[in-house]
């Protein structure tokens, strides 16, 4: 019989902590027993308010196991790191706060969410909860810019915080965090659950409900702590984060890094995966608590680090390197340049998807990996990035908003510098025009040869004025130039060309009015 206390003793000497969480546990426990024991450990840690134990459990295999545990655990960990204070009271219905400029795009994206939900009432309910949560976060913190993919992240929270009455395994730890115990009557259940709960009745007479306040708090804190870099008005800081993927790959496999020339290309192939924490790629299902995407969120929250998605993507590349190399050789003739080839090969392979077994291996590799790129992180991202402000001590909303404000300023500065540099490149100086002149329409030697040839013709025409005209005056120079100008060679009668214009202007000036 397993004890209700945490930690649990095995053989009078071994603490039943991580011993039931790793792959070695299959030698002693069946899978269902292992998950049951881990669930009890999580529950015990919650009861005893043992945050360190919760973090350790969340970072181990299978994360927090199931949604009824994730709901209170995620909220507890996140609120321990940041308290919303009075912000949690703002806009409870979203009405009294000013509208955010991105709300129309939110509405469009939400319409495509929860496609796997077949019950129309459930789908409508979940979409409403999703849109209301995203809009409330944006209205409460208007400095944030919505990005396409943010709704995928929030949808994961909606699925975790959604639960149904009449499901026996839901009447457990998660229900103990509410204000009452579910009753047999759905109306009473809704009233006693929480004043902030929203619900809908499904076709099978079960009741689907969500505590909207707990959902908002969790999403808002997660957003402020981990997603700020992505919520600028450009992808500048997102690209900074993506630049760490080649660095992580190189640390683990320099040969693969060199073969795929990851040091020479921008890893935009990872953009969607990182922006959505793989929730767009993996498409979480409402009834799969052990889905990989939920474990990824468990790991990010327990680790308190957005380096996790970058490490996961790097490990996924390495796990698929044999298939990637095969695709690389198969597609060598299908692309015009190496950049398109690398991006195409990686995207093709990622679209194929991965087995649950491979994903578990990738997550285990990520859990076991140490932070070996802290120096590179400091050199790559801005100092207010979520990768550098992941404090182990609690922070305030004002702290995060201060970081956000400074990131916005840095982002605007970089955009301004980028536009300035771009303008400088597109508007070369007179000197640079002259330097570039020989390269505009051919090799420099060809241009010079033509110029020398024209000079020789001018000289010859002038010297001809001496031949057979000993008794006459020299032909006026204007006559010589008129003969040259009548010739339609060398492009002198064509539309102006930069490299020929100076010579043509000289000819026109010399051939002007002449007094002999």
Secondary structure by P-SEA (a helix, b strand, c coil): ccccccccccccccccccccccccccccccaaaaaaaaaaaaaaaaaaccaaaaaaaaacccccccccccaaaaaaaaaaaccccccccccccccccccccaaaaaaaaaaacccccccaaaaaaaaaaaaaaaaaaaaaccccccccaaaaaaaaaaaaaccccccccccccccccccccccccaaaaaaaccccbbbbbccccbbbbbaaaaaaaaaaaaaaccccccccccaaaaaaaaaaaaaaaaaccaaaaaaacccccccccaaaaaaacccccccccccccccaaaaaaaaaaaacccaaaaaaaaaaaaaaaaaaaaaaaacccccccaaaaaaaaaaaaaaacccaaaaaaaaaaaaacccccaaaaaacccccccccccccccccaaaaaaaaaaaaaaaaaaaaaaaaaaaaaacccaaaaaaacccccccaaaaaaaaaaaaaaaaaaaaaccccccccccccaaaaaaaaaacccccccccccccaaaaaaaaaaaaccccc
